[in-house]
């Protein structure tokens, strides 16, 4: 882990207490192929994996893990 990433993590712990080092989000998308790993636009501590393709946006999809 880079020094900058460690520094951001430690700053987050000071501000918010015990926080996870990273997150994995499962997402649905109509255009990106299943299995694609996408960087989160808001933070480099989260990655997103496309697990389902939907016909169009607005679908309500329930996935049991």
C-alpha positions, 0 to 999 in steps of 0.5 A: 500500500502506498504512503499516500493511501496509508495516510488517507486511511489513517486520516479517515480513522481519526475522523470516523473511528474504525473503518474498513481498508476497502470495499467491494460493491456488486453492481448491475449495468446495461452496457458493461460486461459481467465480471468487469471490475470498475474503479469507484469515482468517489474513492480509491478505497472501493471497487465495483464488480458488474454481476448482472446485466439489466435490459434497461435502467429502472429495473428492480432486481433482487439478488440473493447472496 
